[in-house]
Amino acid sequence: WDKNRKTLFCARDHMGVKPFYYYLSDDVFLFSTEMKGIIAFDKVLDDLNKQMIAFFVMNITDYKSTFYSRIFHLTPAFSLKIDFNEFKKNEYWNINPSSEIILESEEEYAEKFRKLFEKAVKCRLRSVYPLGFELSGGMDSSSVVCMAKRILNSELNSSSTKIKTFSFIFDEFKQSDERYYIKKIVKANDIDSIYLKADNISPLSDLNTIFYYQEQPVSSPHIAITWNLYKKIKSNNIRVILCGEGGDSIVSHGDGYFSDLLVNFQFKKLFQETSFLSQLTNKSMIGILIS
């Protein structure tokens, strides 16, 4: 707030980690990290945004709007300036989509990625609170856990640095259970593993509490399980949690894996992988290769 110019300046962080909601009318400008802080003001009109409801049904992302027609997100990497005469938004940062790093070989790309990944994990290990890790057994969360353990062991010059991981397990729904992969990571890294039995957690459990904090609808049917996992994490005095959420989207979903094996003449590996996937999905090997 510039008291001399009577101007308010606000900004949201580059990646949109921290929420920023605002409401603007002829009479008032409000902003908050939670919509309930805005709705609590008695002059706010909180009618529903029907377009946003349609977008939600059609799985269309809108980073500016909310489910309330007069409450908006400030977009990541945007700032705003408001006075008694005008309201302006400005994009202060973005990623150059044409920027490209050119290296000499696949091995150099792999090494460059490993160094960036190590740097990304390391800078998130700085905390005055105990650290916890979500571990599903998948490549993304497993990679985060293994890299974190390696960094902590190196910094403390010890191989016995304990970290805690938190995982869903299913005793009744075996097709959803990833304990086989989780235990391999736990055993290899001497990890203190904590499990949540998720078979009997209803998608409707704690619904009112979840909606109170979430404030808007979510598409995931697993949010009740995640909510219960976070309660277990809190009960273990963990304030900071690292996970692999979105890791497969950043690297890939495995698209192009088979074609990479083919062009690199790794025919034996290609046969093994397509054979395994064929058994897993009940699709023909030819069909898998064509798709």
For each residue, the residues with C-beta under 8 A, 3 or more apart:
1: 7 8 9
2: 5 6 7 8 9
3: 6
4:
5: 2 83
6: 2 3 83 84
7: 1 2 81 82 83
8: 1 2 29 81 82 83
9: 1 2 79 80 81
10: 20 22 31 74 79 80 81 82
11: 74 78 79 80 92
12: 16 18 20 74 75 76 77 78 79
13: 16 17 18 76 77
14: 76 77 93
15: 76 77
16: 12 13 63 75 76 77
17: 13
18: 12 13 33
19: 33 34 73
20: 10 12 31 33 73 74
21: 31 32 33 34 35 37 38 66 71 72 73 74
22: 10 29 30 31 32 38 71 72 74 80
23: 28 29 30 31 38 41 44 70 71 72
24: 28 29 30 70 72 82 87
25: 28 29 43 45 70
26:
27: 43
28: 23 24 25 41 43
29: 8 22 23 24 25 82 87
30: 22 23 24 37 38 41 44
31: 10 20 21 22 23 38 74
32: 21 22 35 36 37 38
33: 18 19 20 21 37
34: 19 21 37 38 215
35: 21 32 38 39 66 68 71 215 216
36: 32 39 40 212 215
37: 21 30 32 33 34 40
38: 21 22 23 30 31 32 34 35 41 44 71
39: 35 36 44 46 68 71
40: 36 37 44
41: 23 28 30 38 44
42:
43: 25 27 28
44: 23 30 38 39 40 41 70 71
45: 25 69 70
46: 39 68 70 71
47: 68 69 70
48: 52 53 67 68 69
49: 52 53 65 66 67 68 69
50: 53 54 69
51: 54 55 65
52: 48 49 55 56 62 65 66 67
53: 48 49 50 56 57 67
54: 50 51 57 58 60
55: 51 52 58 60 61 62 65
56: 52 53 59 60 67 217 219
57: 53 54
58: 54 55
59: 56 219
60: 54 55 56
61: 55
62: 52 55 65
63: 16 73 75 76
64: 72 73 75
65: 49 51 52 55 62 72 73
66: 21 35 49 52 71 72 73 216
67: 48 49 52 53 56 216 217
68: 35 39 46 47 48 49 71
69: 45 47 48 49 50
70: 23 24 25 44 45 46 47
71: 21 22 23 35 38 39 44 46 66 68
72: 21 22 23 24 64 65 66
73: 19 20 21 63 64 65 66
74: 10 11 12 20 21 22 31 78 80 89
75: 12 16 63 64 78 89 91
76: 12 13 14 15 16 63
77: 12 13 14 15 16 91 92 93 94
78: 11 12 74 75 89 90 91 92
79: 9 10 11 12 89 90 92
80: 9 10 11 22 74 87 88 89 90
81: 7 8 9 10 87 88 90
82: 7 8 10 24 29 86 87 88
83: 5 6 7 8 86
84: 6
85:
86: 82 83
87: 24 29 80 81 82
88: 80 81 82
89: 74 75 78 79 80
90: 78 79 80 81
91: 75 77 78 94
92: 11 77 78 79
93: 14 77
94: 77 91
95: 99
96: 99
97:
98:
99: 95 96
100:
101: 112
102:
103: 108 109 112
104: 108
105: 108 109
106: 109 110
107: 110 111
108: 103 104 105 111 112
109: 103 105 106 112 113
110: 106 107 113 114
111: 107 108 114 115
112: 101 103 108 109 115 116
113: 109 110 116 117
114: 110 111 117 118
115: 111 112 118 119
116: 112 113 119 120
117: 113 114 120 121 143 147
118: 114 115 121 122 147 151
119: 115 116 122 123
120: 116 117 123 124
121: 117 118 124 125 144 147 148 151 242
122: 118 119 125 151
123: 119 120 126
124: 120 121 242
125: 121 122 131 148 151 152 242
126: 123
127: 130 131 239 240
128:
129: 238 239 240
130: 127 164 236 237 238 239 240
131: 125 127 148 163 164 238 240 241 242
132: 163 164 165 166 233 236 238 240 241 242
133: 141 144 145 148 163 164 165 166 241 242 243
134: 141 165 166 167 229 241 242 243 244 245
135: 141 142 145 165 166 167 182 185 186 191 193
136: 140 141 142 167 168 178 182 244
137: 141 142 167 178 179 180 181 182 184 185
138: 141 142 178 181 244 247 248
139: 142 143 244 247 248
140: 136 143 144 244 245 246 247 248 251
141: 133 134 135 136 137 138 144 145 243 244 247
142: 135 136 137 138 139 145 146 181 185 244
143: 117 139 140 146 147 244 247
144: 121 133 140 141 147 148 242 243 244 247
145: 133 135 141 142 148 149 163 165 185 189 191
146: 142 143 149 150 185 188 189
147: 117 118 121 143 144 150 151
148: 121 125 131 133 144 145 151 152 163 242
149: 145 146 152 153 161 163 189 191
150: 146 147 153 154
151: 118 121 122 125 147 148 154 155
152: 125 148 149 155 156 161 163
153: 149 150 156 157 158 159 161
154: 150 151 157
155: 151 152
156: 152 153 161
157: 153 154
158: 153 161
159: 153 190
160: 190
161: 149 152 153 156 158
162: 190 191 192
163: 131 132 133 145 148 149 152 189 191 192
164: 130 131 132 133 191 192 193 194 236 238
165: 132 133 134 135 145 182 185 186 191 192 193 194
166: 132 133 134 135 194 195 196 229 232 233 236 238 241
167: 134 135 136 137 178 179 182 193 194 195 196
168: 136 176 178 195 196 198 225 229
169: 177 178 179 182 195 196 197 198
170: 173 174 176 177 197 198 199
171: 177 197 199
172: 199
173: 170 176 177 199
174: 170 177
175:
176: 168 170 173 198
177: 169 170 171 173 174 180
178: 136 137 138 167 168 169 181 182
179: 137 167 169 182 183
180: 137 177 183 184
181: 137 138 142 178 184 185
182: 135 136 137 165 167 169 178 179 185 186 193
183: 179 180 186 187 193
184: 137 180 181 187 188
185: 135 137 142 145 146 165 181 182 188 189 191
186: 135 165 182 183 189 191 193
187: 183 184 190
188: 146 184 185
189: 145 146 149 163 185 186
190: 159 160 162 187
191: 135 145 149 162 163 164 165 185 186
192: 162 163 164 165
193: 135 164 165 167 182 183 186
194: 164 165 166 167 232 236
195: 166 167 168 169
196: 166 167 168 169 225 228 229 232
197: 169 170 171 200
198: 168 169 170 176 201 225 228
199: 170 171 172 173
200: 197
201: 198 205 224 225 228
202: 205 224
203: 221 222 223 224
204: 207 224
205: 201 202 224 227 228
206: 209 210 224 227 228
207: 204 210 211 224
208: 211 212
209: 206 212 213 227
210: 206 207 213 214 223 224 227
211: 207 208 214 215
212: 36 208 209 215
213: 209 210
214: 210 211 217 218 223
215: 34 35 36 211 212
216: 35 66 67
217: 56 67 214
218: 214 223
219: 56 59
220: 223 226
221: 203
222: 203 225 226
223: 203 210 214 218 220 226 227
224: 201 202 203 204 205 206 207 210 227 228
225: 168 196 198 201 222 228 229
226: 220 222 223 229 230
227: 205 206 209 210 223 224 230 231
228: 196 198 201 205 206 224 225 231 232
229: 134 166 168 196 225 226 232 233
230: 226 227 233 234 241
231: 227 228 234 235
232: 166 194 196 228 229 235 236
233: 132 166 229 230 236 238 241
234: 230 231 237 238
235: 231 232
236: 130 132 164 166 194 232 233
237: 130 234
238: 129 130 131 132 164 166 233 234 241
239: 127 129 130
240: 127 129 130 131 132
241: 131 132 133 134 166 230 233 238
242: 121 124 125 131 132 133 134 144 148
243: 133 134 141 144
244: 134 136 138 139 140 141 142 143 144 247
245: 134 140
246: 140 249 250
247: 138 139 140 141 143 144 244 250 251
248: 138 139 140 251 252 253 254
249: 246 253
250: 246 247
251: 140 247 248
252: 248 255 256 257
253: 248 249
254: 248 257
255: 252
256: 252 259 260
257: 252 254 260 261 273
258: 261 262 270 273 274 288 289
259: 256 262 263
260: 256 257 263 264
261: 257 258 264 266 267 269 270 273
262: 258 259 265 266 267 270
263: 259 260
264: 260 261
265: 262
266: 261 262 269 270
267: 261 262 270 271
268: 271 272
269: 261 266 272 273
270: 258 261 262 266 267 273 274
271: 267 268 274 275 285
272: 268 269 275 276
273: 257 258 261 269 270 276 277
274: 258 270 271 277 278 285 288 289
275: 271 272 278 279 285
276: 272 273 279 280
277: 273 274 280 281 283 288
278: 274 275 281 282 283 284 285 288
279: 275 276 282
280: 276 277
281: 277 278 288
282: 278 279
283: 277 278 287 288
284: 278 287 288
285: 271 274 275 278 288 289
286: 289 290
287: 283 284 290 291
288: 258 274 277 278 281 283 284 285 291
289: 258 274 285 286
290: 286 287
291: 287 288
